[in-house]
Amino acid sequence: MHFDERRAHFLQDRLQRRLKECQLDSFYSYYRLLISSEGKNELASLVENLTVNETSFFRNKAQLELFHKYILEDLLRQKQARRDYSLRIWSAGCSTGQEAYTLAMLVADGLGYYYLRNPLPMEMPSPKPLIPPPWKVEILASDISYSVLRAAQQGVYSETQMTSVDFSYRLRYFDKIGDRYAVKKALKEAIHFDFHNLKTEYLPQRNDVIFCRNVMMYFDEAEQKRLIDKFWRCLNPEGYMFVGHAESLLGLTEKFAMVHRNSGTAYKKIEVTE
Ligand SMILES: C[S@@+](CC[C@H](N)C(=O)[O-])C[C@H]1O[C@@H](n2cnc3c(N)ncnc32)[C@H](O)[C@@H]1O
C-alpha cells in the first residue's frame, strides 16, 4: 500500500487505533509484533483498517452504460460466432460486493435482451433461468480484505446502500427481509468470491472483462504499471478493462487502446508480442 503525504495523516490515525487496541505504547513495539509469528492476525486486522472500502451499486453510470450497451453486446456477438458460450468478468477489489452484483444484473439483463433480438442456439428451458443456456457466466469478485468479502458473500444491504438501485432491479434481483434487501440466490450463484492480493504474481486468468475501479489510485506508479501488465496477461484477446473515474491507463501502458462513448471510458487489450 502506498501512502503519500496527503494520506500520511490517515495512516497515522489508523496505526494509532491499532496500537491502542493492542495496548502498545510505541510504533516500534507494534512493528516488532507485526513481523513476529504471533503477529499474523494483527497484520490482517491492520490491513482491514488501512483499506478504503467505499463503494456503491451502479457506480459510474456512463461507464456501466458503455459496458452494457456496447462492450457486452460486442462480446456476445463475437463469442456466439465462435460458438464460445463462456463469459468471465472479474471485479478486482470488489469491496462489499455492490460492483459484482451490479455487473451480474447487467449481464443477466444484457443476455436476456440480446436473445430477444437474436435466436437462442438452443431451446430455453422452463422455468426460464437467469442465464440462458448454453451460456456460462462467471463473475469473479475478489478483495484483500476478508471482512468485506464476508459482507459481499452475504449480499444483504440497507436502504441507504440501495439508494442507487432503481425499483425494477430491486423487484427482480432482491428479496426484502425486514428493512434490508437480500440478493436473490440465482444472482448470487453467478458470482464467485475469493481472496486475491493484486500485488501477487499469479492472478486469475482468461477474463473477458476486468473491472478494477478505485483500487489502483492507492498504489504508487511503479506498482500501477506492474498491475496493468498483469491485467493485460489476465485478459483474453479482445478483452476489456475498466478503471475508476479518477484513474487512467494513459501514460502507464501502450498495451491498451482507449474506448470512449458518451462520457464512459474503457480500455481494450491490444495484441502485442511481449
Ligand atoms: C474503494 S474500494 C473500491 C470498490 C469497487 N471496486 C468500487 O469501485 O466501487 C477499494 C477496494 O480495493 C481493495 N484493495 C486494496 N488493495 C488491494 C490489493 N492489494 N489487492 C486486492 N484488493 C485490494 C480494498 O480492500 C477495497 O475493498
Ligand as a Chemical Component Dictionary entry (heavy atoms), coordinates in Angstrom:
data_LIG
# 
_chem_comp.id                   LIG 
_chem_comp.type                 NON-POLYMER 
_chem_comp.pdbx_formal_charge   0 
_chem_comp.three_letter_code    LIG 
# 
loop_
_chem_comp_atom.comp_id 
_chem_comp_atom.atom_id 
_chem_comp_atom.alt_atom_id 
_chem_comp_atom.type_symbol 
_chem_comp_atom.charge 
_chem_comp_atom.model_Cartn_x 
_chem_comp_atom.model_Cartn_y 
_chem_comp_atom.model_Cartn_z 
_chem_comp_atom.pdbx_ordinal 
LIG C1  C1  C 0  -12.509 1.915  -2.745 1  
LIG S1  S1  S 1  -12.828 0.196  -2.827 2  
LIG C2  C2  C 0  -13.434 0.057  -4.492 3  
LIG C3  C3  C 0  -14.574 -0.897 -4.610 4  
LIG C4  C4  C 0  -15.165 -1.023 -6.028 5  
LIG N1  N1  N 0  -14.198 -1.517 -6.958 6  
LIG C5  C5  C 0  -15.726 0.295  -6.496 7  
LIG O1  O1  O 0  -15.112 0.952  -7.328 8  
LIG O2  O2  O -1 -16.796 0.679  -6.020 9  
LIG C6  C6  C 0  -11.158 -0.459 -2.968 10 
LIG C7  C7  C 0  -11.068 -1.956 -2.608 11 
LIG O3  O3  O 0  -9.791  -2.438 -3.044 12 
LIG C8  C8  C 0  -9.311  -3.374 -2.090 13 
LIG N2  N2  N 0  -7.842  -3.486 -2.191 14 
LIG C9  C9  C 0  -6.907  -2.574 -1.810 15 
LIG N3  N3  N 0  -5.673  -3.057 -2.027 16 
LIG C10 C10 C 0  -5.830  -4.288 -2.575 17 
LIG C11 C11 C 0  -4.921  -5.295 -3.012 18 
LIG N4  N4  N 0  -3.593  -5.135 -2.938 19 
LIG N5  N5  N 0  -5.424  -6.454 -3.511 20 
LIG C12 C12 C 0  -6.766  -6.631 -3.595 21 
LIG N6  N6  N 0  -7.683  -5.724 -3.183 22 
LIG C13 C13 C 0  -7.216  -4.563 -2.679 23 
LIG C14 C14 C 0  -9.778  -2.780 -0.765 24 
LIG O4  O4  O 0  -9.829  -3.757 0.264  25 
LIG C15 C15 C 0  -11.152 -2.200 -1.114 26 
LIG O5  O5  O 0  -12.183 -3.098 -0.813 27 
# 
loop_
_chem_comp_bond.comp_id 
_chem_comp_bond.atom_id_1 
_chem_comp_bond.atom_id_2 
_chem_comp_bond.value_order 
_chem_comp_bond.pdbx_ordinal 
LIG C1  S1  SING 1  
LIG S1  C2  SING 2  
LIG S1  C6  SING 3  
LIG C2  C3  SING 4  
LIG C3  C4  SING 5  
LIG C4  N1  SING 6  
LIG C4  C5  SING 7  
LIG C5  O1  DOUB 8  
LIG C5  O2  SING 9  
LIG C6  C7  SING 10 
LIG C7  O3  SING 11 
LIG C7  C15 SING 12 
LIG O3  C8  SING 13 
LIG C8  N2  SING 14 
LIG C8  C14 SING 15 
LIG N2  C9  SING 16 
LIG N2  C13 SING 17 
LIG C9  N3  DOUB 18 
LIG N3  C10 SING 19 
LIG C10 C11 SING 20 
LIG C10 C13 DOUB 21 
LIG C11 N4  SING 22 
LIG C11 N5  DOUB 23 
LIG N5  C12 SING 24 
LIG C12 N6  DOUB 25 
LIG N6  C13 SING 26 
LIG C14 O4  SING 27 
LIG C14 C15 SING 28 
LIG C15 O5  SING 29 
# 
